[in-house]
């Protein structure tokens, strides 16, 4: 190779190196941009989606029937207390359970108003029936009153468990995990689940208390509890729809 060729070849080498460096630099920028885009997408929370008609209907019915159920429980304990308030042993027991039911009812009253869900149209009837059941079973004696509590709390506990299963299924959807039915407030759907779980535990505590006080020793226990449980199931079905 002559001197001219060597000079020409050597002059090309820096340019080629510069070109390769430019290509590597451009690839690095592209990679960084791509990684940045992926990171941004991963860190951006998924936007909540609107609830389906089925989901809205479930939540409306859940709030309505829960408020009606807690109203009924309050009236039952009110009736039992009217009869048994002079019993020094039973009075504080009934008051404790009643106080918890008052808290439950106040909570669902608030949620109904907040989410503009109408209460059941059957409330006037439930007022009469609930108080009558409380007074009637208390007049039958302590064990009958406890059998009433066992029956009612069994149905309410089961009902709350059913609602919790539906809510847990809804919360598996990332777009609903932090979403509320109305208003878009974060975390309220999960908050409803926690409220129902807390109240379910209270109801099961009442059930255990009733069993500890010999509810199963009530005269006509099977008939009494089956009638009351059947009435609770009917009231739940009706209140969720009317």
TAJO-V11075 format. One record per pair of residues at least 12 apart in sequence whose ideal C-beta (glycine too) atoms are under 10 Angstrom apart, sorted by the first residue. I is the first residue (numbers start at 1). GAP is how many residues later the second one is. D is the distance in Angstrom with one decimal. If there is no record, write none. Layout:
I&GAP&D ; I&GAP&D
This chain:
45&129&8.6 ; 45&130&9.7 ; 45&132&9.5 ; 45&133&7.9 ; 45&141&9.9 ; 46&127&9.5 ; 46&128&5.1 ; 46&129&5.4 ; 46&130&9.8 ; 46&131&8.6 ; 46&132&9.2 ; 47&128&7.0 ; 47&132&9.5 ; 48&125&9.6 ; 48&126&9.2 ; 48&127&5.4 ; 48&128&6.7 ; 48&129&8.4 ; 48&130&6.6 ; 48&131&3.8 ; 48&132&8.7 ; 48&136&6.9 ; 48&138&8.4 ; 48&141&9.4 ; 49&124&7.9 ; 49&125&9.6 ; 49&126&4.2 ; 49&127&7.1 ; 49&130&7.6 ; 50&125&9.3 ; 50&126&9.9 ; 50&129&8.9 ; 50&131&9.9 ; 50&134&10.0 ; 51&119&8.6 ; 51&124&9.9 ; 51&125&7.4 ; 51&128&7.5 ; 51&129&9.2 ; 51&130&5.9 ; 51&131&9.0 ; 51&138&9.1 ; 52&118&9.8 ; 52&124&9.9 ; 55&111&9.0 ; 55&115&6.4 ; 55&118&9.5 ; 55&121&7.9 ; 55&124&9.9 ; 55&126&7.8 ; 55&134&9.5 ; 56&125&6.3 ; 56&126&8.8 ; 57&183&9.7 ; 58&105&8.4 ; 58&108&6.1 ; 58&109&8.8 ; 58&112&8.3 ; 58&123&9.5 ; 58&182&9.6 ; 59&52&9.7 ; 59&56&7.7 ; 59&58&8.1 ; 59&104&9.6 ; 59&107&9.3 ; 59&108&8.9 ; 59&111&9.0 ; 59&121&9.3 ; 59&122&4.8 ; 59&123&9.0 ; 59&130&8.3 ; 59&133&7.8 ; 60&52&9.6 ; 60&55&8.0 ; 60&56&9.5 ; 60&57&5.1 ; 60&58&8.5 ; 60&121&8.1 ; 60&180&8.9 ; 61&56&8.8 ; 61&59&10.0 ; 61&102&9.4 ; 61&175&9.8 ; 61&178&8.7 ; 61&179&4.2 ; 61&180&7.4 ; 62&46&9.6 ; 62&49&9.5 ; 62&55&9.2 ; 62&97&9.4 ; 62&98&9.6 ; 62&100&9.6 ; 62&101&5.3 ; 62&104&8.0 ; 62&105&8.3 ; 62&119&10.0 ; 62&130&7.9 ; 62&134&8.1 ; 62&178&7.9 ; 63&45&6.4 ; 63&48&5.4 ; 63&49&5.6 ; 63&51&9.3 ; 63&52&6.5 ; 63&54&4.8 ; 63&55&9.8 ; 63&56&9.1 ; 63&118&8.9 ; 63&129&8.4 ; 63&177&9.9 ; 64&44&8.9 ; 64&48&7.2 ; 64&53&5.8 ; 64&54&7.1 ; 64&55&6.3 ; 64&56&5.7 ; 64&57&9.9 ; 64&175&6.3 ; 64&176&6.2 ; 64&177&8.8 ; 64&178&9.1 ; 65&43&9.5 ; 65&55&7.3 ; 65&94&7.6 ; 65&98&8.9 ; 65&170&8.5 ; 65&171&5.6 ; 65&172&8.6 ; 65&173&9.0 ; 65&174&4.6 ; 65&175&4.2 ; 65&176&8.9 ; 66&38&8.1 ; 66&39&9.4 ; 66&41&8.9 ; 66&42&5.0 ; 66&45&8.2 ; 66&46&9.1 ; 66&90&9.0 ; 66&93&8.2 ; 66&94&7.9 ; 66&97&7.7 ; 66&126&9.6 ; 66&129&9.2 ; 66&130&7.5 ; 66&133&8.0 ; 66&170&9.5 ; 66&173&9.1 ; 66&174&9.4 ; 67&37&9.1 ; 67&38&7.0 ; 67&39&10.0 ; 67&40&8.9 ; 67&41&3.9 ; 67&42&6.3 ; 67&43&9.7 ; 67&44&7.7 ; 67&45&5.5 ; 67&50&8.4 ; 67&52&5.9 ; 67&53&7.6 ; 67&56&9.0 ; 67&172&8.4 ; 68&37&9.8 ; 68&40&8.7 ; 68&51&7.0 ; 68&52&4.6 ; 68&54&7.1 ; 68&55&6.9 ; 68&58&6.2 ; 68&62&9.7 ; 68&167&7.0 ; 68&168&8.0 ; 68&170&8.7 ; 68&171&3.9 ; 68&172&8.3 ; 68&174&9.8 ; 69&32&9.7 ; 69&35&8.6 ; 69&36&9.2 ; 69&39&8.6 ; 69&51&9.7 ; 69&57&9.1 ; 69&61&9.9 ; 69&83&8.8 ; 69&86&8.5 ; 69&87&5.7 ; 69&90&7.0 ; 69&91&8.9 ; 69&130&9.7 ; 69&134&9.4 ; 69&163&7.9 ; 69&166&7.5 ; 69&167&6.7 ; 69&170&7.3 ; 69&171&9.9 ; 70&30&9.8 ; 70&31&6.1 ; 70&32&8.7 ; 70&33&9.0 ; 70&34&4.3 ; 70&35&4.1 ; 70&36&8.7 ; 70&37&8.0 ; 70&38&5.6 ; 70&39&8.6 ; 70&86&8.4 ; 70&129&7.9 ; 70&133&9.6 ; 71&30&9.0 ; 71&33&9.5 ; 71&34&5.9 ; 71&37&8.5 ; 71&38&8.8 ; 71&48&8.5 ; 71&49&8.7 ; 71&52&6.8 ; 71&55&6.1 ; 71&56&7.6 ; 71&59&7.0 ; 71&168&9.3 ; 72&29&9.3 ; 72&33&9.5 ; 72&51&9.7 ; 72&54&5.3 ; 72&55&8.8 ; 72&57&7.6 ; 72&58&4.2 ; 72&59&9.4 ; 72&61&8.3 ; 72&62&9.4 ; 72&80&7.7 ; 72&84&8.9 ; 72&159&9.5 ; 72&160&7.9 ; 72&163&6.6 ; 72&164&9.6 ; 72&167&8.8 ; 73&24&8.5 ; 73&25&8.5 ; 73&27&9.1 ; 73&28&4.6 ; 73&29&9.5 ; 73&31&7.4 ; 73&32&7.8 ; 73&57&7.6 ; 73&61&9.3 ; 73&76&9.1 ; 73&79&6.4 ; 73&80&8.1 ; 73&83&7.0 ; 73&130&8.1 ; 73&133&8.6 ; 73&159&9.8 ; 74&24&7.0 ; 74&27&4.8 ; 74&28&6.3 ; 74&30&8.2 ; 74&31&5.4 ; 74&32&9.8 ; 74&53&9.9 ; 74&56&7.5 ; 74&57&9.4 ; 74&60&9.4 ; 75&26&9.3 ; 75&30&9.8 ; 75&51&7.3 ; 75&52&6.2 ; 75&53&8.6 ; 75&54&8.0 ; 75&55&3.0 ; 75&56&4.6 ; 75&57&8.7 ; 75&58&8.0 ; 75&59&6.3 ; 75&60&9.7 ; 76&21&9.8 ; 76&22&9.1 ; 76&25&8.5 ; 76&53&9.3 ; 76&54&5.2 ; 76&55&7.4 ; 76&56&9.2 ; 76&57&5.5 ; 76&58&3.9 ; 76&59&9.0 ; 76&60&9.9 ; 76&61&8.0 ; 76&62&9.3 ; 76&69&9.2 ; 76&72&6.7 ; 76&73&7.8 ; 76&76&6.4 ; 76&152&9.4 ; 77&17&6.0 ; 77&18&8.5 ; 77&19&9.9 ; 77&20&6.0 ; 77&21&3.9 ; 77&22&9.1 ; 77&23&9.4 ; 77&24&5.9 ; 77&25&8.9 ; 77&53&9.1 ; 77&54&9.8 ; 77&57&6.3 ; 77&61&9.8 ; 77&68&9.6 ; 77&71&9.8 ; 77&72&8.3 ; 77&75&9.6 ; 77&129&9.3 ; 78&16&9.4 ; 78&20&7.1 ; 78&23&9.2 ; 78&24&9.8 ; 78&52&7.9 ; 78&53&6.1 ; 78&56&6.1 ; 78&57&8.8 ; 79&51&7.2 ; 79&52&4.5 ; 79&53&6.9 ; 79&54&6.8 ; 79&55&2.3 ; 79&56&3.9 ; 79&57&7.6 ; 79&58&8.1 ; 79&59&6.5 ; 79&60&9.4 ; 79&66&9.3 ; 79&69&9.5 ; 80&14&5.6 ; 80&17&9.2 ; 80&18&8.4 ; 80&51&9.6 ; 80&53&9.0 ; 80&54&4.5 ; 80&55&7.3 ; 80&56&9.5 ; 80&57&6.9 ; 80&58&4.3 ; 80&59&9.5 ; 80&62&9.7 ; 80&64&9.9 ; 80&65&5.2 ; 80&66&9.5 ; 80&68&7.6 ; 80&69&8.1 ; 81&13&5.1 ; 81&14&7.0 ; 81&16&9.7 ; 81&17&6.3 ; 81&53&7.8 ; 81&54&9.7 ; 81&57&8.1 ; 81&64&10.0 ; 82&49&8.3 ; 82&52&7.6 ; 82&53&6.2 ; 82&56&7.6 ; 83&51&7.9 ; 83&52&5.9 ; 83&53&9.1 ; 83&54&8.9 ; 83&55&3.6 ; 83&56&5.8 ; 83&57&9.6 ; 83&58&9.9 ; 83&62&8.0 ; 84&50&9.7 ; 84&51&10.0 ; 84&54&5.2 ; 84&55&9.5 ; 84&57&9.6 ; 84&58&7.3 ; 84&61&6.7 ; 85&53&9.7 ; 87&51&9.6 ; 87&55&7.6 ; 89&53&8.8 ; 89&124&9.4 ; 90&48&9.0 ; 90&52&6.3 ; 90&55&7.9 ; 90&56&9.2 ; 90&123&8.3 ; 93&49&9.9 ; 93&53&9.4 ; 93&56&9.9 ; 93&113&9.8 ; 93&116&6.9 ; 93&117&9.7 ; 93&119&10.0 ; 93&120&7.6 ; 94&40&9.5 ; 94&44&8.9 ; 94&51&8.1 ; 94&55&9.0 ; 94&115&9.9 ; 96&109&9.5 ; 96&110&9.1 ; 96&113&8.5 ; 97&52&7.3 ; 97&56&8.9 ; 97&105&8.4 ; 97&106&9.4 ; 97&108&8.3 ; 97&109&5.0 ; 97&112&7.0 ; 97&113&9.0 ; 98&36&9.9 ; 98&108&9.9 ; 100&98&9.9 ; 100&99&8.3 ; 100&102&4.9 ; 100&103&8.6 ; 100&105&8.2 ; 100&106&7.6 ; 101&55&9.9 ; 101&98&9.2 ; 101&101&8.2 ; 101&102&8.9 ; 101&105&8.5 ; 103&95&9.6 ; 103&96&8.5 ; 103&99&8.4 ; 104&52&9.5 ; 104&91&8.9 ; 104&92&9.9 ; 104&94&9.0 ; 104&95&5.1 ; 104&98&7.1 ; 104&99&8.5 ; 107&88&6.4 ; 107&89&10.0 ; 107&91&9.3 ; 107&92&7.7 ; 108&87&8.7 ; 108&88&9.9 ; 108&91&8.8 ; 111&70&9.9 ; 111&77&9.4 ; 111&80&9.9 ; 111&81&7.6 ; 111&84&8.2 ; 114&66&9.6 ; 114&67&9.9 ; 114&68&8.1 ; 114&69&8.2 ; 114&71&9.7 ; 114&74&9.3 ; 115&65&8.4 ; 115&66&6.1 ; 115&67&5.1 ; 115&68&8.0 ; 115&73&9.3 ; 115&77&9.9 ; 116&66&7.2 ; 117&64&9.0 ; 117&65&9.1 ; 119&120&8.8 ; 120&115&9.0 ; 120&118&7.6 ; 120&119&4.2 ; 120&120&8.0 ; 120&121&8.7 ; 120&122&6.1 ; 121&117&9.4 ; 121&118&8.9 ; 121&120&9.7 ; 121&121&5.1 ; 122&113&7.6 ; 122&116&5.9 ; 122&117&5.8 ; 122&119&9.7 ; 122&120&5.7 ; 123&116&8.7 ; 125&110&9.2 ; 125&113&9.2 ; 126&109&6.7 ; 126&112&9.3 ; 126&113&7.5 ; 129&102&7.7 ; 129&106&7.9 ; 130&22&9.5 ; 130&105&9.0 ; 133&15&6.5 ; 133&18&9.7 ; 133&19&8.3 ; 133&94&9.7 ; 133&95&7.0 ; 133&98&7.7 ; 133&99&9.8 ; 134&14&7.4 ; 134&15&9.6 ; 134&18&9.7 ; 136&12&8.5 ; 137&12&8.5 ; 137&14&9.3 ; 137&15&9.8 ; 137&81&8.6 ; 137&87&7.6 ; 137&91&8.0 ; 140&78&7.4 ; 140&79&7.5 ; 140&80&8.7 ; 140&84&8.0 ; 141&76&9.8 ; 141&77&7.2 ; 141&78&7.7 ; 142&71&6.9 ; 142&72&8.0 ; 142&73&9.3 ; 142&75&9.5 ; 142&76&8.6 ; 143&67&9.4 ; 143&70&7.5 ; 143&71&5.4 ; 143&72&6.3 ; 143&73&8.2 ; 143&74&5.0 ; 143&75&3.9 ; 143&76&7.4 ; 143&78&8.0 ; 143&81&9.7 ; 144&71&8.5 ; 144&73&9.7 ; 144&74&4.5 ; 144&75&7.0 ; 144&76&8.2 ; 144&77&8.5 ; 144&80&6.4 ; 144&81&9.9 ; 145&65&8.4 ; 145&68&8.7 ; 145&70&8.4 ; 145&73&8.4 ; 146&60&9.8 ; 146&61&9.9 ; 146&63&7.9 ; 146&64&4.2 ; 146&65&7.8 ; 146&66&8.6 ; 146&67&4.6 ; 146&68&6.7 ; 146&69&3.7 ; 146&70&8.7 ; 146&71&8.6 ; 146&72&7.0 ; 146&75&10.0 ; 147&63&7.1 ; 147&64&9.5 ; 147&66&9.7 ; 147&67&9.0 ; 147&68&4.4 ; 147&69&7.3 ; 147&70&8.5 ; 147&71&4.0 ; 147&72&9.2 ; 147&73&8.7 ; 147&74&5.6 ; 147&75&9.6 ; 147&77&5.4 ; 147&78&5.5 ; 147&81&7.9 ; 148&62&8.1 ; 148&67&8.2 ; 148&70&8.6 ; 148&76&7.3 ; 148&77&8.0 ; 148&79&10.0 ; 148&80&5.8 ; 149&54&9.7 ; 149&57&5.8 ; 149&58&7.2 ; 149&60&7.4 ; 149&61&4.0 ; 149&62&9.2 ; 149&64&8.6 ; 149&66&6.8 ; 149&79&9.5 ; 150&56&8.4 ; 150&57&5.6 ; 150&58&9.1 ; 150&59&9.1 ; 150&60&4.1 ; 150&61&6.1 ; 150&63&9.4 ; 150&65&4.3 ; 150&66&7.8 ; 150&68&9.0 ; 150&71&9.0 ; 150&74&9.7 ; 150&75&6.4 ; 150&78&8.8 ; 150&79&9.3 ; 151&56&9.1 ; 151&59&8.7 ; 151&64&8.4 ; 151&70&9.5 ; 151&73&7.4 ; 151&74&4.1 ; 151&75&7.9 ; 151&76&8.3 ; 151&77&3.9 ; 151&78&4.8 ; 151&79&9.2 ; 151&80&8.8 ; 151&81&7.1 ; 152&51&8.4 ; 152&54&8.3 ; 152&55&8.7 ; 152&58&9.1 ; 152&73&9.4 ; 152&76&6.3 ; 152&77&7.9 ; 152&79&9.1 ; 152&80&5.9 ; 153&47&9.8 ; 153&49&9.0 ; 153&50&4.6 ; 153&51&6.8 ; 153&52&8.5 ; 153&53&4.6 ; 153&54&4.0 ; 153&55&8.8 ; 153&56&8.9 ; 153&57&7.0 ; 153&58&9.9 ; 153&79&9.5 ; 154&49&8.6 ; 154&50&8.8 ; 154&52&9.9 ; 154&53&6.0 ; 154&56&9.3 ; 154&71&8.0 ; 154&74&9.3 ; 154&75&6.5 ; 154&78&8.4 ; 155&48&9.2 ; 155&52&10.0 ; 155&73&8.2 ; 155&74&5.4 ; 155&75&9.1 ; 155&76&9.0 ; 155&77&3.9 ; 155&78&6.2 ; 155&80&8.9 ; 155&81&7.2 ; 156&43&8.4 ; 156&44&7.9 ; 156&46&9.6 ; 156&47&4.8 ; 156&48&9.1 ; 156&50&8.8 ; 156&51&8.9 ; 156&76&7.3 ; 156&80&8.6 ; 157&42&9.4 ; 157&43&5.7 ; 157&44&8.8 ; 157&45&9.4 ; 157&46&4.7 ; 157&47&5.0 ; 157&48&9.8 ; 157&49&8.9 ; 157&50&6.5 ; 158&42&9.3 ; 158&45&9.5 ; 158&71&9.4 ; 158&74&9.4 ; 158&75&9.2 ; 158&78&9.6 ; 159&37&9.6 ; 159&41&8.8 ; 159&44&9.1 ; 159&73&8.3 ; 159&74&8.7 ; 159&77&5.8 ; 159&81&9.7 ; 160&35&9.9 ; 160&36&5.2 ; 160&37&7.8 ; 160&38&9.8 ; 160&39&6.5 ; 160&40&3.8 ; 160&41&9.1 ; 160&42&9.8 ; 160&43&6.8 ; 160&44&9.1 ; 161&35&9.0 ; 161&36&9.4 ; 161&39&6.5 ; 161&43&9.6 ; 162&74&9.8 ; 163&29&8.8 ; 163&30&8.5 ; 163&33&5.7 ; 163&34&9.8 ; 163&37&8.7 ; 164&28&9.8 ; 164&29&6.3 ; 164&30&9.8 ; 164&32&5.7 ; 164&33&6.2 ; 164&36&7.0 ; 166&27&9.6 ; 167&22&7.1 ; 167&23&8.2 ; 167&25&6.6 ; 167&26&4.4 ; 167&27&9.7 ; 167&29&7.2 ; 167&30&9.3 ; 168&22&9.9 ; 168&25&6.9 ; 170&19&6.9 ; 170&20&9.7 ; 170&22&10.0 ; 170&23&8.8 ; 171&18&6.6 ; 171&19&6.2 ; 171&22&6.9 ; 176&13&6.2 ; 176&14&9.3 ; 177&12&7.6 ; 177&13&6.9 ; 178&12&7.3 ; 180&12&8.3
